[in-house]
Amino acid sequence: QVQPVESGGGLVQAGGSMRISCAVSGGIFGSYTMAWFRQAPGKAREFVAGISRSSNTVQYLGSVKGRFAISRDNAKKTMYLQMNSLKPEDTAVYYCAAAPTLGDNTVLLTDSSYGYWGQGTQVTVSS
């Protein structure tokens, strides 16, 4: 059974940095397109960043572009999200998602495309 597990969330001041991780057990990590989504209170879940199987292709939500960086280590079966210049509006529960794909350069942007989800990690940015 494929199980993503997030870690590394917490409280940070505005302007600070944080890195969250997603370790995946089960399945073949290198065959999955991976992504981060987030959901703030009272808001719909939104795509934050995605990365293809080979790391050749990445996509970002416009409001995080230039501040966040997604990466993965297939040998460690782990994905990362480095978040810099954090803003209070980045406060949300961040979810890791995985989906098996055939193409090395595929990034999936919608949550309905992903079949495997972590439990989420809270990121809170204080002003």
Secondary structure, DSSP 4 states (H G I P E B T S, - for coil): --EEEEE--EEEETT--EEEEEEEESS-GGGEEEEEEEE-TTS--EEEEEE-TTSS-EEE-GGGTTTEEEEEETTTTEEEEEE-S--GGG-EEEEEEEEE-S-TT----SGGG--EE---EEEEEE-
